[in-house]
């Protein structure tokens, strides 16, 4: 009996794990959030690249956030309105998982793989009411003084 259990456990360990993938509809797009912090984990993989950002003890909105130039995307995105309405999250989590774009889109924008500990800013959306895990779906990514639109390809 122990042998069967070990075989079954081993077989399960060999099965590929499935990850849920979701579109934009799960996120509250009426409330843009901005977070900035150090990239503590970087996962450059499909279905989309991900970061785990560690926020500073007292997060703040950058003074120049509303004036930042944003690149045009092929999708209709009102980046100026998103910047004007950006807020800090109300929840106090120090680490956030940031969902970026698929690798093909990251490449189309010319985003190099982000290095661990790099300072990264993200404008995006979380779940309605900020419920659930601290996850932010990136609309715009700010790295090394550059802004990248991630909803669609460059216009």
Secondary structure, DSSP 8 states (H G I E B T S, - for coil): -HHHHHHHHHHHHHS--------GGGB-TTS-EEEEEEEEEEE--SS--EEEEEE-SS----TTGGG-----BSS---HHHHHHH-B--SS--SEEEEE---HHHHHHHT-----TT-EEEEEEE-BGGG-SS-EEEEEEEEETTEEEE-SS-B-
